[in-house]
């Protein structure tokens, strides 16, 4: 079974309802990148009339994590995944529709191969860029993913 935007959005509704309720959605995913979006609204705002940072973090994490999930599924091996650390930088007020894109899928394969070969856990960092409808960067998130055989 292939990982798709529709399947991931259904997964959100049942397994990550806070992301789904705040409007986080996967728009595109393939073997190279993942694009998620979220639109600023009443349910996900902060007191400064912009997108709450935690909602941005959910959308950004999903853009990286969906790629990890997809690669693990393709490996057909029982591998667990977990975020160990994250870093974020906010550069502009996030209003309107914000898109988060991760193009770091190439980092996952080597880590999966190494954990299968050695049986030891692996870590790698992935970056997600958040941009508004004008293409201006609003935030950048980095996530350190850990994977290991179950």
Wavefront OBJ file of the C-alpha trace (Angstrom):
o trace
v 0.000 0.000 0.000
v 1.423 3.349 -1.079
v 1.485 6.362 1.219
v -0.665 9.157 -0.246
v -1.946 12.584 0.778
v -5.461 11.213 1.257
v -4.306 8.300 3.431
v -2.117 10.580 5.545
v -4.965 13.053 6.063
v -7.251 10.204 7.186
v -4.461 9.059 9.518
v -4.360 12.601 10.966
v -8.074 12.585 11.684
v -7.870 9.364 13.721
v -4.342 9.375 15.175
v -3.402 13.082 15.398
v -6.745 14.820 15.864
v -5.231 18.060 17.184
v -3.356 18.510 13.894
v -6.438 17.633 11.871
v -8.747 19.939 13.883
v -6.368 22.886 13.502
v -6.333 22.432 9.712
v -2.980 20.771 9.064
v -3.146 18.804 5.796
v -0.775 16.923 3.508
v -1.088 18.321 -0.018
v 1.685 16.447 -1.850
v 4.026 13.586 -1.118
v 6.388 11.612 -3.312
v 9.783 9.934 -2.939
v 11.576 13.318 -2.866
v 9.427 15.811 -0.964
v 6.370 16.407 1.156
v 4.210 19.539 1.213
v 1.829 20.306 4.071
v -0.412 23.336 4.556
v -2.345 25.067 7.283
v -4.481 28.184 7.066
v -4.568 30.739 9.869
v -8.019 30.717 11.486
v -9.737 31.197 14.812
v -8.988 27.627 16.019
v -5.222 27.891 15.467
v -4.465 31.528 16.282
v -2.283 33.044 18.970
v -3.077 36.278 20.871
v -1.131 38.247 18.221
v -3.555 37.324 15.421
v -1.238 34.934 13.640
v -0.708 31.179 13.441
v 0.237 29.655 16.810
v 3.803 28.339 16.787
v 2.762 24.836 17.870
v 0.438 24.516 14.874
v 3.315 25.532 12.616
v 5.437 22.877 14.347
v 2.794 20.202 13.701
v 2.629 21.048 9.998
v 6.420 21.201 9.699
v 6.952 17.931 11.589
v 4.372 16.215 9.401
v 6.217 17.292 6.251
v 9.322 15.488 7.519
v 7.656 12.611 9.352
v 5.463 11.600 6.422
v 8.623 11.073 4.376
v 10.141 8.955 7.153
v 6.931 6.892 7.428
v 6.853 6.389 3.668
v 10.483 5.248 3.527
v 10.013 2.858 6.440
v 6.938 1.391 4.751
v 8.907 0.919 1.523
v 11.686 -0.886 3.410
v 9.190 -3.546 4.573
v 11.110 -3.779 7.870
v 9.759 -3.237 11.409
v 11.373 0.123 12.176
v 10.291 2.602 14.831
v 10.666 6.368 14.484
v 10.726 9.209 16.979
v 11.687 12.876 17.088
v 14.638 13.355 19.462
v 15.139 17.120 19.094
v 13.839 20.060 17.166
v 14.894 23.605 16.399
v 12.838 26.437 15.005
v 13.278 29.965 13.737
v 10.479 32.422 13.065
v 11.131 35.183 10.549
v 7.729 36.693 9.769
v 4.202 36.750 11.195
v 2.341 33.689 9.877
v -1.051 34.716 8.485
v -3.092 33.324 5.614
v -2.234 29.924 4.147
v 1.189 28.646 5.173
v 2.923 25.847 3.256
v 5.673 23.695 4.730
v 7.948 21.788 2.394
v 10.596 19.215 3.155
v 12.958 18.154 0.383
v 15.242 15.994 2.563
v 13.913 12.546 1.642
v 17.376 11.581 0.383
v 18.648 11.535 3.981
v 16.363 8.723 5.079
v 17.457 5.811 2.874
v 21.041 5.683 4.141
v 19.857 5.733 7.760
v 17.369 2.921 7.129
v 19.989 0.827 5.328
v 22.462 1.343 8.176
v 19.985 0.460 10.930
v 18.984 -2.717 9.040
v 22.640 -3.651 8.427
v 23.932 -2.982 11.942
v 20.804 -3.343 14.050
v 21.712 -0.066 15.741
v 19.586 3.047 15.864
v 20.357 5.937 13.552
v 19.684 9.666 13.719
v 19.377 12.309 11.017
v 18.182 15.907 10.764
v 15.486 17.048 8.353
v 14.439 20.628 7.572
v 11.032 22.069 6.694
v 10.576 25.585 5.315
v 7.349 27.465 6.000
v 6.277 30.093 3.471
v 3.210 32.285 3.131
v 1.082 32.781 0.026
v 3.521 35.433 -1.252
v 6.401 32.954 -1.059
v 7.964 34.729 1.922
v 9.580 32.559 4.568
v 7.741 32.669 7.900
v 9.560 29.886 9.752
v 12.107 27.105 9.450
v 11.957 23.929 11.506
v 14.575 21.222 11.889
v 13.802 17.817 13.378
v 16.253 15.167 14.508
v 14.641 11.827 13.713
v 15.752 8.585 15.339
v 15.006 5.222 13.812
v 15.726 1.697 15.010
v 14.668 -1.856 14.341
v 11.832 -3.047 16.574
l 1 2 3 4 5 6 7 8 9 10 11 12 13 14 15 16 17 18 19 20 21 22 23 24 25 26 27 28 29 30 31 32 33 34 35 36 37 38 39 40 41 42 43 44 45 46 47 48 49 50 51 52 53 54 55 56 57 58 59 60 61 62 63 64 65 66 67 68 69 70 71 72 73 74 75 76 77 78 79 80 81 82 83 84 85 86 87 88 89 90 91 92 93 94 95 96 97 98 99 100 101 102 103 104 105 106 107 108 109 110 111 112 113 114 115 116 117 118 119 120 121 122 123 124 125 126 127 128 129 130 131 132 133 134 135 136 137 138 139 140 141 142 143 144 145 146 147 148 149 150
